């Protein structure tokens, strides 16, 4: 497991930014109990050290015409070869694929695919995914209703480090 070296203020910063990435530095500093300059230094450090991956607007899929979501289990022929790497690269470049995970179990990869409607999914499946030569089997699960998506990461496991321990 990676070493997590966040103090209580860093944890409050990332929690606040997960809830609202548009907070101004002044608003953020006020929420976490710092003055603006040290707050900005901490945010920049969290970005530089890779705790903060980026900022983006969370769009409502149905409002932008992407009302169809499929979760797709993909089995491939072979893993440790150039074809598997080519598969991963091709899938990552497909704009319809909003998440891709290498998994254990019945599938080798689990994809989250968003498109306007079923006909578009069929075109994606037949025209793109099944055209990849390494794909052996595909199983689609269609989302009927989304109850929760894009939630902030749970951070309760990040315990504050006692100051005397950090100083050593």
TIRO-2110 file (N, C-alpha, C; in Angstrom, 1 decimal):
// TIRO-2110
0.8, -1.2, 0.0, N, 1, A
0.0, 0.0, 0.0, CA, 1, A
0.9, 1.2, 0.0, C, 1, A
0.5, 2.2, -0.8, N, 2, A
1.3, 3.5, -0.9, CA, 2, A
1.2, 4.2, 0.5, C, 2, A
2.3, 4.9, 0.8, N, 3, A
2.4, 5.7, 2.0, CA, 3, A
1.6, 6.9, 1.8, C, 3, A
0.7, 7.2, 2.7, N, 4, A
-0.2, 8.3, 2.7, CA, 4, A
0.2, 9.3, 3.8, C, 4, A
0.8, 10.4, 3.4, N, 5, A
1.3, 11.4, 4.3, CA, 5, A
0.5, 12.7, 4.3, C, 5, A
-0.7, 12.6, 4.8, N, 6, A
-1.6, 13.8, 4.8, CA, 6, A
-1.9, 14.1, 6.3, C, 6, A
-1.7, 15.4, 6.6, N, 7, A
-2.1, 15.8, 7.9, CA, 7, A
-3.6, 16.2, 7.9, C, 7, A
-4.1, 16.6, 9.0, N, 8, A
-5.5, 17.0, 9.2, CA, 8, A
-6.0, 18.1, 8.2, C, 8, A
-5.1, 19.1, 8.0, N, 9, A
-5.4, 20.2, 7.1, CA, 9, A
-5.5, 19.7, 5.7, C, 9, A
-4.5, 18.9, 5.3, N, 10, A
-4.5, 18.4, 3.9, CA, 10, A
-5.8, 17.6, 3.7, C, 10, A
-6.2, 16.8, 4.7, N, 11, A
-7.4, 15.9, 4.5, CA, 11, A
-8.6, 16.9, 4.4, C, 11, A
-8.7, 17.9, 5.2, N, 12, A
-9.8, 18.9, 5.0, CA, 12, A
-9.8, 19.6, 3.7, C, 12, A
-8.6, 19.9, 3.2, N, 13, A
-8.5, 20.5, 1.8, CA, 13, A
-9.1, 19.6, 0.8, C, 13, A
-8.6, 18.3, 0.7, N, 14, A
-9.1, 17.4, -0.3, CA, 14, A
-10.5, 17.1, -0.2, C, 14, A
-11.0, 17.0, 1.1, N, 15, A
-12.4, 16.7, 1.3, CA, 15, A
-13.3, 17.9, 0.7, C, 15, A
-12.9, 19.1, 1.0, N, 16, A
-13.6, 20.3, 0.6, CA, 16, A
-13.6, 20.4, -1.0, C, 16, A
-12.4, 20.1, -1.6, N, 17, A
-12.3, 20.3, -3.0, CA, 17, A
-13.0, 19.1, -3.7, C, 17, A
-13.1, 18.0, -3.1, N, 18, A
-14.0, 16.9, -3.7, CA, 18, A
-15.4, 17.3, -3.7, C, 18, A
-15.9, 18.0, -2.7, N, 19, A
-17.3, 18.5, -2.6, CA, 19, A
-17.5, 19.6, -3.6, C, 19, A
-16.5, 20.5, -3.7, N, 20, A
-16.7, 21.7, -4.6, CA, 20, A
-15.4, 22.1, -5.1, C, 20, A
-15.0, 21.6, -6.3, N, 21, A
-13.7, 22.0, -6.9, CA, 21, A
-13.6, 23.4, -7.4, C, 21, A
-14.7, 24.2, -7.3, N, 22, A
-14.7, 25.6, -7.8, CA, 22, A
-14.5, 26.5, -6.6, C, 22, A
-14.3, 26.0, -5.4, N, 23, A
-14.0, 26.9, -4.3, CA, 23, A
-12.8, 27.9, -4.7, C, 23, A
-13.0, 29.1, -4.3, N, 24, A
-11.8, 30.0, -4.5, CA, 24, A
-10.8, 29.7, -3.4, C, 24, A
-9.6, 30.1, -3.5, N, 25, A
-8.6, 29.9, -2.5, CA, 25, A
-9.0, 30.5, -1.2, C, 25, A
-9.6, 31.7, -1.3, N, 26, A
-10.1, 32.4, 0.0, CA, 26, A
-11.2, 31.6, 0.7, C, 26, A
-12.1, 31.0, -0.1, N, 27, A
-13.2, 30.2, 0.5, CA, 27, A
-12.6, 28.9, 1.1, C, 27, A
-11.7, 28.3, 0.3, N, 28, A
-11.1, 27.1, 0.8, CA, 28, A
-10.3, 27.3, 2.1, C, 28, A
-9.5, 28.4, 2.1, N, 29, A
-8.7, 28.7, 3.3, CA, 29, A
-9.6, 28.9, 4.5, C, 29, A
-10.7, 29.6, 4.3, N, 30, A
-11.7, 29.8, 5.4, CA, 30, A
-12.2, 28.5, 5.9, C, 30, A
-12.6, 27.6, 5.0, N, 31, A
-13.2, 26.3, 5.4, CA, 31, A
-12.2, 25.4, 6.2, C, 31, A
-11.0, 25.5, 5.8, N, 32, A
-10.0, 24.6, 6.5, CA, 32, A
-9.2, 25.3, 7.6, C, 32, A
-9.5, 26.5, 7.8, N, 33, A
-8.8, 27.2, 9.0, CA, 33, A
-7.4, 27.7, 8.7, C, 33, A
-7.1, 28.1, 7.5, N, 34, A
-5.8, 28.6, 7.1, CA, 34, A
-6.0, 30.0, 6.5, C, 34, A
-4.9, 30.7, 6.5, N, 35, A
-4.9, 32.0, 5.7, CA, 35, A
-4.6, 31.6, 4.2, C, 35, A
-5.0, 32.5, 3.3, N, 36, A
-4.9, 32.1, 1.8, CA, 36, A
-3.6, 31.6, 1.3, C, 36, A
-2.5, 32.3, 1.7, N, 37, A
-1.1, 31.9, 1.2, CA, 37, A
-0.7, 30.5, 1.5, C, 37, A
-0.8, 30.1, 2.8, N, 38, A
-0.4, 28.7, 3.1, CA, 38, A
-1.4, 27.7, 2.5, C, 38, A
-2.7, 28.1, 2.4, N, 39, A
-3.6, 27.2, 1.8, CA, 39, A
-3.3, 26.9, 0.4, C, 39, A
-3.0, 28.0, -0.4, N, 40, A
-2.6, 27.8, -1.8, CA, 40, A
-1.3, 27.0, -1.9, C, 40, A
-0.4, 27.2, -1.1, N, 41, A
0.9, 26.3, -1.1, CA, 41, A
0.5, 24.9, -0.9, C, 41, A
-0.4, 24.6, 0.0, N, 42, A
-0.8, 23.2, 0.3, CA, 42, A
-1.5, 22.6, -0.9, C, 42, A
-2.4, 23.4, -1.5, N, 43, A
-3.1, 22.8, -2.7, CA, 43, A
-2.1, 22.5, -3.8, C, 43, A
-1.2, 23.5, -4.0, N, 44, A
-0.2, 23.2, -5.1, CA, 44, A
0.6, 22.0, -4.8, C, 44, A
1.0, 21.8, -3.5, N, 45, A
1.8, 20.6, -3.1, CA, 45, A
0.9, 19.3, -3.3, C, 45, A
-0.4, 19.4, -3.0, N, 46, A
-1.2, 18.2, -3.2, CA, 46, A
-1.4, 17.9, -4.7, C, 46, A
-1.4, 18.9, -5.5, N, 47, A
-1.4, 18.7, -7.0, CA, 47, A
-0.1, 18.1, -7.5, C, 47, A
1.0, 18.7, -7.0, N, 48, A
2.4, 18.3, -7.5, CA, 48, A
2.7, 16.9, -7.0, C, 48, A
2.2, 16.5, -5.9, N, 49, A
2.5, 15.1, -5.3, CA, 49, A
1.5, 14.1, -5.8, C, 49, A
0.5, 14.5, -6.6, N, 50, A
-0.4, 13.5, -7.2, CA, 50, A
-1.6, 13.1, -6.4, C, 50, A
-1.8, 13.8, -5.3, N, 51, A
-3.1, 13.5, -4.5, CA, 51, A
-4.3, 14.1, -5.3, C, 51, A
-4.1, 15.3, -5.8, N, 52, A
-5.2, 15.9, -6.7, CA, 52, A
-4.8, 15.6, -8.1, C, 52, A
-5.7, 14.9, -8.8, N, 53, A
-5.4, 14.5, -10.2, CA, 53, A
-5.9, 15.5, -11.2, C, 53, A
-6.8, 16.3, -10.9, N, 54, A
-7.3, 17.3, -11.8, CA, 54, A
-8.6, 17.9, -11.4, C, 54, A
-9.1, 18.8, -12.2, N, 55, A
-10.4, 19.5, -11.9, CA, 55, A
-11.3, 19.4, -13.2, C, 55, A
-12.5, 19.2, -13.0, N, 56, A
-13.4, 19.2, -14.2, CA, 56, A
-14.9, 19.4, -13.8, C, 56, A
-15.7, 19.8, -14.7, N, 57, A
-17.1, 19.9, -14.5, CA, 57, A
-17.8, 18.5, -14.6, C, 57, A
-18.6, 18.2, -13.7, N, 58, A
-19.4, 17.0, -13.7, CA, 58, A
-20.7, 17.2, -14.4, C, 58, A
-20.8, 16.6, -15.6, N, 59, A
-22.0, 16.9, -16.4, CA, 59, A
-23.1, 15.8, -16.2, C, 59, A
-24.3, 16.2, -16.3, N, 60, A
-25.4, 15.3, -16.2, CA, 60, A
-25.6, 14.6, -17.6, C, 60, A
-25.3, 13.3, -17.6, N, 61, A
-25.3, 12.6, -18.9, CA, 61, A
-26.6, 12.8, -19.7, C, 61, A
-27.7, 12.7, -19.1, N, 62, A
-29.0, 12.8, -19.8, CA, 62, A
-29.2, 14.2, -20.4, C, 62, A
-28.7, 15.2, -19.8, N, 63, A
-28.8, 16.6, -20.3, CA, 63, A
-27.9, 16.8, -21.5, C, 63, A
-26.9, 16.1, -21.6, N, 64, A
-26.0, 16.2, -22.8, CA, 64, A
-26.2, 15.1, -23.8, C, 64, A
-27.4, 14.4, -23.7, N, 65, A
-27.8, 13.4, -24.7, CA, 65, A
-27.1, 12.1, -24.6, C, 65, A
-26.5, 11.7, -23.4, N, 66, A
-25.9, 10.4, -23.2, CA, 66, A
-26.7, 9.6, -22.1, C, 66, A
-27.9, 9.3, -22.5, N, 67, A
-28.8, 8.6, -21.6, CA, 67, A
-28.7, 7.1, -21.5, C, 67, A
-27.7, 6.5, -22.2, N, 68, A
-27.6, 5.0, -22.2, CA, 68, A
-26.3, 4.7, -21.7, C, 68, A
-26.3, 3.9, -20.6, N, 69, A
-25.0, 3.4, -20.0, CA, 69, A
-25.0, 1.9, -20.0, C, 69, A
-23.9, 1.3, -20.4, N, 70, A
-23.7, -0.1, -20.4, CA, 70, A
-22.4, -0.4, -19.6, C, 70, A
-22.4, -1.4, -18.8, N, 71, A
-21.3, -2.0, -18.1, CA, 71, A
-20.9, -3.2, -18.8, C, 71, A
-19.7, -3.3, -19.4, N, 72, A
-19.3, -4.3, -20.3, CA, 72, A
-18.2, -5.1, -19.8, C, 72, A
-18.4, -6.4, -19.6, N, 73, A
-17.3, -7.3, -19.3, CA, 73, A
-16.7, -7.9, -20.5, C, 73, A
-15.4, -7.8, -20.6, N, 74, A
-14.7, -8.2, -21.8, CA, 74, A
-13.6, -9.3, -21.5, C, 74, A
-13.7, -10.4, -22.2, N, 75, A
-12.6, -11.4, -22.1, CA, 75, A
-11.8, -11.3, -23.3, C, 75, A
-10.4, -11.4, -23.1, N, 76, A
-9.5, -11.3, -24.2, CA, 76, A
-8.7, -12.6, -24.3, C, 76, A
-8.1, -12.8, -25.5, N, 77, A
-7.2, -14.0, -25.7, CA, 77, A
-5.8, -13.5, -25.3, C, 77, A
-5.3, -13.9, -24.2, N, 78, A
-3.9, -13.6, -23.8, CA, 78, A
-3.8, -12.3, -23.1, C, 78, A
-2.8, -12.1, -22.2, N, 79, A
-2.7, -10.9, -21.4, CA, 79, A
-1.3, -10.3, -21.6, C, 79, A
-0.3, -11.1, -21.5, N, 80, A
1.1, -10.6, -21.5, CA, 80, A
1.7, -10.5, -22.9, C, 80, A
1.0, -9.8, -23.8, N, 81, A
1.6, -9.7, -25.1, CA, 81, A
1.2, -8.3, -25.7, C, 81, A
1.8, -8.0, -26.9, N, 82, A
1.6, -6.7, -27.5, CA, 82, A
0.1, -6.5, -27.9, C, 82, A
-0.6, -7.6, -28.2, N, 83, A
-2.0, -7.5, -28.5, CA, 83, A
-2.8, -7.0, -27.4, C, 83, A
-2.5, -7.4, -26.1, N, 84, A
-3.2, -7.0, -24.9, CA, 84, A
-2.9, -5.5, -24.7, C, 84, A
-1.7, -5.1, -24.9, N, 85, A
-1.4, -3.7, -24.8, CA, 85, A
-2.1, -2.9, -25.8, C, 85, A
-2.2, -3.4, -27.0, N, 86, A
-2.9, -2.7, -28.1, CA, 86, A
-4.4, -2.6, -27.8, C, 86, A
-4.9, -3.6, -27.2, N, 87, A
-6.3, -3.6, -26.8, CA, 87, A
-6.5, -2.5, -25.7, C, 87, A
-5.7, -2.4, -24.7, N, 88, A
-5.8, -1.4, -23.7, CA, 88, A
-5.7, 0.0, -24.3, C, 88, A
-4.8, 0.2, -25.1, N, 89, A
-4.6, 1.5, -25.7, CA, 89, A
-5.8, 1.9, -26.6, C, 89, A
-6.4, 0.9, -27.3, N, 90, A
-7.5, 1.2, -28.2, CA, 90, A
-8.7, 1.6, -27.3, C, 90, A
-9.0, 0.8, -26.3, N, 91, A
-10.1, 1.1, -25.4, CA, 91, A
-10.0, 2.4, -24.7, C, 91, A
-8.8, 2.7, -24.2, N, 92, A
-8.6, 4.0, -23.5, CA, 92, A
-8.9, 5.2, -24.5, C, 92, A
-8.6, 5.0, -25.7, N, 93, A
-8.8, 6.1, -26.7, CA, 93, A
-10.3, 6.2, -27.2, C, 93, A
-11.1, 5.3, -26.9, N, 94, A
-12.5, 5.3, -27.3, CA, 94, A
-13.3, 6.3, -26.4, C, 94, A
-13.9, 7.4, -27.0, N, 95, A
-14.5, 8.4, -26.1, CA, 95, A
-15.8, 7.8, -25.4, C, 95, A
-16.4, 6.8, -26.0, N, 96, A
-17.6, 6.2, -25.3, CA, 96, A
-17.3, 5.5, -24.0, C, 96, A
-16.0, 5.1, -23.9, N, 97, A
-15.6, 4.3, -22.7, CA, 97, A
-15.1, 5.4, -21.7, C, 97, A
-15.9, 5.5, -20.6, N, 98, A
-15.6, 6.5, -19.6, CA, 98, A
-14.9, 5.9, -18.4, C, 98, A
-14.8, 4.6, -18.3, N, 99, A
-14.0, 3.9, -17.3, CA, 99, A
-13.6, 2.6, -17.8, C, 99, A
-12.4, 2.2, -17.5, N, 100, A
-11.9, 0.9, -17.9, CA, 100, A
-11.1, 0.3, -16.8, C, 100, A
-11.4, -0.9, -16.4, N, 101, A
-10.7, -1.5, -15.2, CA, 101, A
-10.2, -2.9, -15.7, C, 101, A
-9.0, -3.3, -15.3, N, 102, A
-8.5, -4.6, -15.4, CA, 102, A
-9.0, -5.3, -14.2, C, 102, A
-9.7, -6.4, -14.3, N, 103, A
-10.3, -7.0, -13.2, CA, 103, A
-10.0, -8.5, -13.1, C, 103, A
-10.3, -9.1, -12.0, N, 104, A
-10.2, -10.6, -11.8, CA, 104, A
-11.7, -11.1, -11.8, C, 104, A
-11.8, -12.4, -12.1, N, 105, A
-13.2, -12.9, -12.1, CA, 105, A
-13.5, -13.4, -13.5, C, 105, A
-14.8, -13.3, -13.9, N, 106, A
-15.3, -13.9, -15.2, CA, 106, A
-14.8, -13.0, -16.3, C, 106, A
-14.6, -11.8, -16.1, N, 107, A
-14.1, -10.9, -17.2, CA, 107, A
-12.6, -10.5, -17.0, C, 107, A
-12.0, -10.1, -18.0, N, 108, A
-10.6, -9.6, -17.9, CA, 108, A
-10.6, -8.0, -17.7, C, 108, A
-11.6, -7.4, -18.4, N, 109, A
-11.7, -5.9, -18.3, CA, 109, A
-13.2, -5.6, -18.0, C, 109, A
-13.4, -4.5, -17.3, N, 110, A
-14.8, -4.1, -17.1, CA, 110, A
-14.8, -2.6, -17.6, C, 110, A
-15.7, -2.4, -18.6, N, 111, A
-15.8, -1.0, -19.2, CA, 111, A
-17.1, -0.4, -18.8, C, 111, A
-17.1, 0.9, -18.6, N, 112, A
-18.3, 1.7, -18.5, CA, 112, A
-18.5, 2.5, -19.8, C, 112, A
-19.5, 2.3, -20.5, N, 113, A
-19.7, 2.9, -21.8, CA, 113, A
-21.0, 3.8, -21.8, C, 113, A
-20.8, 5.0, -22.3, N, 114, A
-22.0, 5.9, -22.4, CA, 114, A
-22.2, 6.3, -23.9, C, 114, A
-23.4, 6.2, -24.3, N, 115, A
-23.8, 6.6, -25.6, CA, 115, A
-25.3, 7.2, -25.6, C, 115, A
-25.7, 7.8, -26.6, N, 116, A
-27.1, 8.4, -26.6, CA, 116, A
-28.2, 7.4, -26.4, C, 116, A
-28.1, 6.2, -27.1, N, 117, A
-29.2, 5.3, -27.0, CA, 117, A
-28.7, 3.9, -27.5, C, 117, A
-29.6, 2.9, -27.4, N, 118, A
-29.3, 1.5, -27.7, CA, 118, A
-28.7, 1.4, -29.1, C, 118, A
-29.2, 2.0, -30.1, N, 119, A
-28.7, 1.9, -31.5, CA, 119, A
-27.2, 2.3, -31.5, C, 119, A
-26.9, 3.4, -30.8, N, 120, A
-25.5, 3.8, -30.7, CA, 120, A
-24.6, 2.8, -30.0, C, 120, A
-25.1, 2.2, -29.0, N, 121, A
-24.4, 1.1, -28.3, CA, 121, A
-24.1, 0.0, -29.2, C, 121, A
-25.1, -0.4, -30.0, N, 122, A
-24.9, -1.5, -31.0, CA, 122, A
-23.8, -1.1, -32.0, C, 122, A
-23.8, 0.1, -32.5, N, 123, A
-22.7, 0.6, -33.4, CA, 123, A
-21.4, 0.5, -32.7, C, 123, A
-21.3, 1.0, -31.5, N, 124, A
-20.1, 0.9, -30.7, CA, 124, A
-19.6, -0.5, -30.6, C, 124, A
-20.5, -1.4, -30.1, N, 125, A
-20.1, -2.8, -29.9, CA, 125, A
-19.7, -3.5, -31.1, C, 125, A
-20.4, -3.4, -32.2, N, 126, A
-20.1, -4.1, -33.4, CA, 126, A
-19.0, -3.4, -34.2, C, 126, A
-19.1, -2.1, -34.2, N, 127, A
-18.1, -1.3, -35.1, CA, 127, A
-16.8, -1.1, -34.4, C, 127, A
-16.7, -1.1, -33.1, N, 128, A
-15.4, -0.8, -32.5, CA, 128, A
-14.9, -1.9, -31.6, C, 128, A
-15.7, -2.2, -30.6, N, 129, A
-15.2, -3.2, -29.5, CA, 129, A
-15.0, -4.6, -30.1, C, 129, A
-16.0, -5.1, -30.8, N, 130, A
-15.8, -6.5, -31.3, CA, 130, A
-14.9, -6.5, -32.5, C, 130, A
-14.5, -5.4, -33.1, N, 131, A
-13.5, -5.4, -34.2, CA, 131, A
-12.1, -5.5, -33.7, C, 131, A
-11.9, -5.4, -32.4, N, 132, A
-10.5, -5.6, -31.8, CA, 132, A
-10.2, -7.1, -31.9, C, 132, A
-9.1, -7.5, -32.5, N, 133, A
-8.9, -8.9, -32.8, CA, 133, A
-8.7, -9.7, -31.5, C, 133, A
-8.3, -9.2, -30.4, N, 134, A
-8.0, -9.9, -29.2, CA, 134, A
-9.3, -10.2, -28.4, C, 134, A
-10.4, -9.5, -28.7, N, 135, A
-11.6, -9.7, -27.9, CA, 135, A
-12.2, -11.1, -28.2, C, 135, A
-12.4, -11.9, -27.1, N, 136, A
-12.9, -13.2, -27.2, CA, 136, A
-14.4, -13.2, -26.9, C, 136, A
-14.8, -12.5, -25.8, N, 137, A
-16.2, -12.5, -25.4, CA, 137, A
-16.6, -11.2, -24.7, C, 137, A
-17.8, -10.8, -24.9, N, 138, A
-18.3, -9.5, -24.4, CA, 138, A
-19.7, -9.8, -23.7, C, 138, A
-19.8, -9.3, -22.5, N, 139, A
-21.1, -9.4, -21.8, CA, 139, A
-21.5, -8.0, -21.4, C, 139, A
-22.7, -7.6, -21.8, N, 140, A
-23.2, -6.3, -21.6, CA, 140, A
-24.3, -6.3, -20.5, C, 140, A
-24.2, -5.3, -19.6, N, 141, A
-25.2, -5.1, -18.5, CA, 141, A
-25.6, -3.6, -18.7, C, 141, A
-26.9, -3.5, -19.0, N, 142, A
-27.5, -2.2, -19.3, CA, 142, A
-28.0, -1.5, -18.0, C, 142, A
-27.6, -0.3, -17.8, N, 143, A
-28.1, 0.4, -16.6, CA, 143, A
-29.5, 0.9, -16.8, C, 143, A
-30.4, 0.5, -15.9, N, 144, A
-31.8, 0.9, -16.0, CA, 144, A
-32.0, 2.3, -15.3, C, 144, A
-31.3, 2.4, -14.2, N, 145, A
-31.4, 3.7, -13.4, CA, 145, A
-30.1, 3.9, -12.7, C, 145, A
-29.6, 5.1, -12.6, N, 146, A
-28.4, 5.4, -11.9, CA, 146, A
-28.8, 6.0, -10.6, C, 146, A
-28.4, 5.4, -9.5, N, 147, A
-28.7, 5.9, -8.2, CA, 147, A
-27.6, 6.7, -7.6, C, 147, A
-26.3, 6.4, -8.0, N, 148, A
-25.2, 7.1, -7.5, CA, 148, A
-24.0, 6.9, -8.5, C, 148, A
-23.4, 8.0, -8.8, N, 149, A
-22.3, 8.0, -9.8, CA, 149, A
-21.4, 9.2, -9.5, C, 149, A
-20.1, 9.0, -9.7, N, 150, A
-19.2, 10.1, -9.6, CA, 150, A
-19.1, 10.7, -8.2, C, 150, A
-19.4, 9.9, -7.2, N, 151, A
-19.3, 10.4, -5.8, CA, 151, A
-17.9, 10.7, -5.3, C, 151, A
-17.7, 11.6, -4.4, N, 152, A
-16.4, 11.8, -3.8, CA, 152, A
-15.8, 10.5, -3.2, C, 152, A
-14.5, 10.4, -3.3, N, 153, A
-13.9, 9.2, -2.7, CA, 153, A
-14.0, 9.2, -1.1, C, 153, A
-14.3, 8.1, -0.5, N, 154, A
-14.4, 8.0, 0.9, CA, 154, A
-13.0, 8.2, 1.6, C, 154, A
-12.9, 9.1, 2.5, N, 155, A
-11.6, 9.4, 3.1, CA, 155, A
-11.5, 9.1, 4.6, C, 155, A
-12.5, 8.4, 5.1, N, 156, A
-12.5, 8.1, 6.5, CA, 156, A
-11.3, 7.3, 7.0, C, 156, A
-10.7, 6.5, 6.1, N, 157, A
-9.6, 5.7, 6.5, CA, 157, A
-8.3, 6.5, 6.7, C, 157, A
-8.3, 7.8, 6.3, N, 158, A
-7.1, 8.6, 6.5, CA, 158, A
-7.2, 9.2, 7.9, C, 158, A
-6.4, 8.6, 8.7, N, 159, A
-6.4, 9.0, 10.1, CA, 159, A
-5.4, 10.2, 10.3, C, 159, A
-5.7, 11.1, 11.1, N, 160, A
-4.7, 12.2, 11.4, CA, 160, A
-3.4, 11.6, 12.0, C, 160, A
-2.3, 12.2, 11.6, N, 161, A
-1.0, 11.7, 12.1, CA, 161, A
-0.7, 12.7, 13.3, C, 161, A
-0.3, 12.1, 14.4, N, 162, A
0.0, 12.9, 15.6, CA, 162, A
1.3, 13.8, 15.2, C, 162, A
1.3, 15.1, 15.6, N, 163, A
2.4, 15.9, 15.3, CA, 163, A
3.8, 15.4, 15.7, C, 163, A
3.9, 14.7, 16.9, N, 164, A
5.2, 14.2, 17.4, CA, 164, A
5.6, 13.0, 16.5, C, 164, A
4.7, 12.3, 15.9, N, 165, A
5.1, 11.2, 15.0, CA, 165, A
5.6, 11.8, 13.6, C, 165, A
4.9, 12.8, 13.1, N, 166, A
5.3, 13.4, 11.8, CA, 166, A
6.7, 14.0, 11.9, C, 166, A
7.1, 14.6, 13.1, N, 167, A
8.3, 15.3, 13.2, CA, 167, A
9.5, 14.4, 13.2, C, 167, A
9.4, 13.1, 13.4, N, 168, A
10.5, 12.2, 13.5, CA, 168, A
11.1, 11.9, 12.1, C, 168, A
END
